C-alpha cells in the first residue's frame, strides 16, 4: 500500500509545471510521463541520475 501511495504522489508532483528528474531505475508506472516536456528521464540510476538531471538543467 505504501508504494502505491508514494507512486500516486510522485505522479501528481511530476505532472505539475515543475522541472523534474526521473532516475534510470524508475517504477514502470512513471513511463507514461515521458510526454511531459518538463520531466527529464535520466539514464543513470539513483544519485547518479539526479546528477545527470542536474547537468541537463544546468543547475
C-alpha positions in Angstrom: 0.0 0.0 0.0 2.8 2.5 0.9 4.4 2.1 -2.6 1.1 2.8 -4.3 0.5 5.9 -2.3 4.1 7.1 -2.9 3.8 6.4 -6.7 0.5 8.3 -6.8 2.1 11.2 -5.0 5.0 11.1 -7.5 2.6 11.1 -10.4 0.8 14.2 -9.3 4.1 16.0 -8.4 5.8 15.1 -11.7 2.7 16.1 -13.7 2.8 19.6 -12.5 4.7 22.6 -14.0 7.9 21.8 -12.2 11.2 20.7 -13.8 11.7 17.2 -12.6 14.2 14.3 -13.0 13.2 10.6 -13.1 16.2 8.4 -12.4 17.0 5.4 -14.6 15.7 2.8 -12.1 12.2 4.4 -12.0 8.9 2.5 -11.5 7.2 1.4 -14.7 4.2 3.5 -13.8 6.1 6.6 -14.5 6.8 5.7 -18.1 3.5 7.5 -19.2 5.0 10.8 -18.0 7.6 10.8 -20.8 5.3 13.0 -22.9 5.7 15.8 -20.3 8.4 18.3 -21.6 9.4 19.4 -18.1 10.4 15.9 -17.0 13.9 14.6 -17.8 14.3 10.9 -17.8 17.9 10.1 -16.8 19.8 7.0 -17.9 21.8 6.8 -14.7 20.4 5.2 -11.5 20.0 6.6 -8.0 22.0 9.7 -7.1 23.9 9.5 -10.4 20.6 10.0 -12.1 20.0 13.1 -10.1 23.4 14.4 -11.1 22.7 13.7 -14.7 19.4 15.6 -14.4 21.1 18.5 -12.7 23.5 18.7 -15.6 20.7 18.6 -18.1 19.0 21.6 -16.4 22.4 23.4 -15.9 22.0 23.5 -12.2 
